[in-house]
C-alpha cells in the first residue's frame, strides 16, 4: 500500500491515545483520520485488519485509505458523527454505568458468537507465545508455567478484538436509538474469549485510580460497577460462548478464572511498555506462578 499525501491543515485534531492522534476533516464530515505518532508498521497492519474485520460484518467504522503528512502515517475512516466511547459515557454519566456496561456486554457477545476462517487471522495463543518468548522480565521457570497455562486454555475459532477495552467500544445516538461499533482493531485475532475478557477485567479492577481517571475518565469505584454489570449481562446470557456459563453461572467462580487471563495481559502490556508491571504481575504470582 502506498500512502496518499495529505495536508494536515485540512484537519482538526480531536484526541490522542498511546499510539496516535485522531483528526476530523474540516470540510468533509464523512472523514476522520488516525495519525500514528510512532511504530508506523502498525498503520499498515491496522488498515489491513480493519478491512478484513469490516468484511466480516463486525460493526466497525468503514476503513478508507493509508495517508501521510510527510512525516507520519495514518488511516482514514468513514467518520461516525457524534460518537462517544463507553468509558467516556460512564465518566460523563456515572449514574448510567450499569446501562452502558450491559450494552457493551451485548456488543461483546455478538462479537464472540462470530466464527472466523482461521487461515485469515492469527491465533491468540500464537500471539501469547510470541510475547512470552520475547519478554525479558520472567525467569525460564516462570515462562514454562505461563506457556503451560496458555497451551491448556481451550481452543476456539471465535472472533476476538485483541484489545477489548471499554474505550474501544463507541456508540452514536439518533432519535433515541444507539448504534454501537468497535474501534482500534489492529490486534484482532481468534481464540478463546477469556483472552479478550481478561482485558475488560483488567481495565475495570486492576488499575491504579490515577490511571483509571486519566485514561477512562472514571473512578475505580465506577469501573468496578461497570465490571459487575458487564459480568452479569455477559456470563449469565444464554448466548455466552464459554462452557459452564448461562443463567445459573456462578459469577464469583468465573471471576477467579477471568483474573488469571487479566494477569496474562501482562505479556501484552510489558511488550508495549518495555518495563515490568508489578500491579498486573501480582495476579500471576497468586495464580499461575504461585
C-alpha positions, -999 to +999 in steps of 0.1 A: +000+000+000+013+034-010+002+062+014-016+092-001-002+126+007-025+148+027-023+184+041-027+183+078-041+219+077-073+203+062-079+185+095-086+194+131-072+174+160-099+158+182-080+135+205-049+115+213-041+080+225-009+060+233+000+053+197-016+082+177-039+112+174-073+114+158-085+142+135-117+152+117-117+167+082-126+204+084-149+204+054-159+168+048-180+154+077-176+118+064-138+117+070-119+111+102-082+101+104-060+083+129-024+095+126+003+074+142+029+090+164+053+061+161+055+024+151+044+031+115+042-006+107+011-007+129-006+016+104-003-010+076-013-038+100-043-020+114-056-009+079-053-045+066-070-059+096-097-032+097-107-041+061-109-078+069-129-072+100-153-049+082-159-075+055-168-100+083-198-078+091-184-068+126-197-033+134-167-010+129-162+023+111-156+017+073-119+018+066-106+041+039-070+046+027-035+049+040-022+085+042+008+105+052+015+141+062+051+137+050+064+125+084+038+102+099+015+075+086-023+075+091-055+058+082-087+075+071-121+060+081-157+069+074-165+092+103-191+082+129-206+115+138-215+122+174-196+091+187-188+085+223-168+057+239-183+036+266-156+047+290-163+084+283-200+078+286-196+063+321-173+092+332-198+117+320-229+100+334-217+075+362-253+071+373-259+052+340-229+029+343-249-003+345-269+006+314-237+013+294-219-019+308-248-041+298-249-026+263-212-031+259-216-067+271-242-073+244-218-059+218-191-083+230-215-112+229-222-106+193-185-105+185-178-137+204-205-155+186-188-150+152-167-179+139-138-169+115-117-185+088-087-193+109-065-192+078-071-154+076-063-144+112-037-150+139-044-175+167-044-157+201-022-184+216+005-179+190+005-142+198+008-150+235+037-174+229+055-147+209+050-121+237+062-147+263+093-156+243+103-120+238+096-110+275+129-104+294+113-100+328+102-135+336+125-164+346+127-195+324+108-214+352+080-187+351+079-188+313+074-226+314+045-223+338+029-195+317+034-214+285+017-245+300-013-224+311-017-208+276-013-242+260-040-257+283-065-230+275-094-241+253-091-237+215-118-219+195-123-202+161-141-173+178-135-137+168-115-117+194-110-080+194-075-084+209-076-052+230-111-053+244-112-021+265-144-002+271-127+027+254-126+006+222-163+004+221-182+035+208-217+044+201-238+071+184-273+080+192-301+093+169-337+097+177-332+078+210-316+048+192-280+039+198-257+022+173-225+006+186-192-001+170-157-015+178-126+006+170-088+000+171-089-035+157-052-038+149-049-067+174-079-087+160-074-124+162-093-156+171-095-180+200-109-185+235-130-154+246-114-153+281-083-139+264-105-109+254-124-107+287-093-105+307-086-070+293-121-059+303-115-071+338-080-055+340-094-021+329-122-023+355-105-039+385-067-038+384-055-003+375-044+025+399-071+051+404-049+078+387-046+057+356-084+049+355-092+086+358-067+097+332-074+070+306-110+061+312-125+093+327-140+075+358-132+064+393-122+029+402-155+025+420-174+033+388-151+010+369-159-018+394-196-012+389-191-015+352-175-049+356-203-062+379-230-052+354-209-064+324-202-098+340-239-103+349-250-095+314-223-114+296-218-146+316-255-151+325-265-148+289-277-180+271-256-167+242-224-168+262-199-189+243-179-200+273-186-235+287-204-236+320-219-201+316-255-192+313-284-181+336-272-202+365-234-194+362-216-186+394-200-152+389-177-155+418-161-186+403-160-171+369-142-140+382-114-162+396-108-175+361-111-141+344-085-127+369-059-152+356-065-141+320-063-104+331-029-112+347-018-128+314-023-094+297+009-085+315+027-101+285+010-076+261+014-046+283+051-053+290+057-058+253+043-023+247+059-005+278+093-025+278+092-025+316+078-049+343+043-042+355+041-053+392+004-045+397-005-070+370+022-095+378+007-098+413-023-116+398+000-141+381+020-147+413-012-155+432-024-179+404-002-194+376+031-186+392+024-194+429 
